[in-house]
């Protein structure tokens, strides 16, 4: 079975037939989102295996080189013009390995959801849109699509069928709403079906968002 990065696992019941791989944001760890399964309304769904991986530790340029968990380096406040392409692609491989392990455990691609917050959202789009098969869904929270200028050439045709949930805070000071809106516009232009939500919050989550995530999961995993 594929070797994967350290992670937390939470199963909602015996013999899960669905996997949700949930990627945390910069400086966080898998622990940061590991309680979310208990907050979601998953009634009516089969048993789900939630995977909360820990990103590698690395120096982060924008934070003065301080070493922290990060899926890729942040080179400056402009998230578009200077991107850590090597880091993004290295972490894409880590996420693909997590998908491969779930498949080896008997969960088909179309029953695997990629989810992520902030940097984890960026990795969800980086990986999910390039994955060669349809996934159950991409849940994209308070983030953006990285390497946007390369997406049209690198995306996998099967990904057009993967449902996408995008949510963002209107008052987000870390990743401005306009950055997420630009990613949504790019995805729409390329033909993806995006379910978009905005909330009166900053760079965080709220109960209304949790309710909308629950409803979306029930829809794509029914």
N, C-alpha and C positions, 0 to 999 in steps of 0.2 A: 504494500500500500504506500502511496506517496507520502514522503516526509513533509511535514508542514510546520509553519512557525508556531510558537507558543500561543495558546488561546484558552479561553474559558468556554465550556460547553454547558448548555442547559436544554434538556429535553422536556417538552410539555406532556409527554406520555410515553408508553413503551413502543418500541419499534417505529421510530419516526419515518414517515414517507416523504417529508418535505424538509428542506434545509434553508435556513436564512443566515447568510454570512454578513455580519454587521460590523462595519469598519469605523473606528473612532477618529476623532480629530487630533490636531497638532497638540503634543504635550500630554495627551490623555493616555489611557490604556483600555484594554478590553473591559476592565472593571467599570469604566465610566458609564457604559450602556447596558451592563449585564443584568440590571433589574427590570429592563423594559418589558420582557415577556410577561411579567406579573401585572404590568399596567395596561397591556393590550387586551382588548376583548376578542378572544380567539374561539369563542363558542361556535360549535358547528364544524370546525376544521379538524382534520386528522392530526395526529401527533406531529409536532414540529421540532426539529433539532436546530437550536440557535447556536451559532458559532461567533464568539467575540475575540478576534485575534489581537495580539499586541504588536504594534508596529516596531520595527527596529529602532535602536537608539542611534542618533547621529547629531553632529553639530548643526545648528540651524542659524543661517547667516543673519536673518532679520532680527534674531534675538542675541546678537553679539557672539555667535558661535557656541552658545550654551548647548550642552548635549541633552537631548530629550527624545522622547518617542516621536517619530515623524515618518510618514510614508514617503516624503521627498523633501528636499530643502526648499525654503522660501527665500529667494534671493533679494526681494525688495517688496515695497508696498504695491507696486504694479504687478498684478498676478498674470499679465498677458505677455508683456514684452520680454521678460526674462524668466524663463521657466527651467526647472531642473529636469530636463528631458531624461537624462540617464537614471535619475532617481525614480521618476514616474514609471519608466519601463521596467526597472528592477522590481518595484513593488507590484506592478501588473503581473509579473511572473509569480510573485508570492500569492496573489489572490487567485490566479489560475491554478496554482497547486492546491489551494483549498477547495476549489471547485472539483478538481480531479479526484481528490480524496473522497468528497461526498459522492461522486459518481461511482467510485470504487466500492463504496458502502451500499450501493444499490439505489441511490436517488438519481433519477434522470435529470438532465439539464433543465427540462421544462417544469421541474418542481423545485428549482433552486432560485432563491431571491438573493440578489446582491443589494445591500443597504449600506448607507454611510452618511456621516455628519461631517461637514466642513471638508478637511482633507480627505476624510473617508468618502464623502460624496464625490469628490474629484476622482478618487480611485475607482469608485463604483462605475462612473461614466467611462473613465479611461479603459477599464477592463471589459465592462459589459457590452459596450458598443462595438468592441473588436472581437468579442467571443464568437466562434464560428457556428454556434447553434443558438436557437431561441432559448432564452431563460424565462423563468416564471415572471420575473419583473425586476426593475431597477428602482430602488427607493432612494431618492436624492435629496438630502436635507441640508439646507443652508450652505450650499456649495456652488460649484460651477464646472464646466467642461474644460479640462486642460488640453493643451496641444490642439487647440480648436482648428488651427490652420491645416492640420494633418488629418483631421477626422474624415473628411469626404473620401480621401484616398485609402485610408486604413480600415474603415468600418467594415463589418461583416454583413452581407445582405440579410442573413437570418435575423439579425438584430432589429430589423424594421418591425418585426412582429412582437418584439418584447415590450410589454407595457412599462411606461415610465411615470413615476410619481415624483414631482418636484415641489418642494415647499421651502419658503424663505420668510424671514422676518422683515417687515417693512422698515424697521429701525436698526438693521444690522450694521454695526460700525466696523466689523472685521472684513466681511465680504459684502459690499454694498448690494442692495437689491438690483440695481442696474446691471451688475455683473452677472447675476443669475438670470435676469431677463434676457441678456444677450445670448446666454447659453440656450435658454428656451427657444429663442428666435432661430438660432442656428439649427437646433434639432428639428423644429417645425419645417424649416426650409429644406432639410434633408429628408423629410417625409416621416419622421417619428411621431407617434401618438403620445402626447404628454398631458398628463393630468396635473394642473398647476394649482397651487394653494399659496396664499399669503396670510400672514398673521401679524397682529400688533405685538411684536416682540423684537428683541435684539438677536444676538448670535446665540440662540438657545433653543429650547423646545417648550411647548405649552400643551395643556390638556386638550385643547381643540385640535391640535395637530395629532396628538395620540389617537383621538377618536377617528380622525380622517385616515390615519395609517391603518387602524383596525379595519375600517370599512374597505379600504383598498386591498388589504391582504385577503379579506374574505372574497372579494371580487375576483382577484387574479388566481387564487388558490382553490376556488370552488370546484 
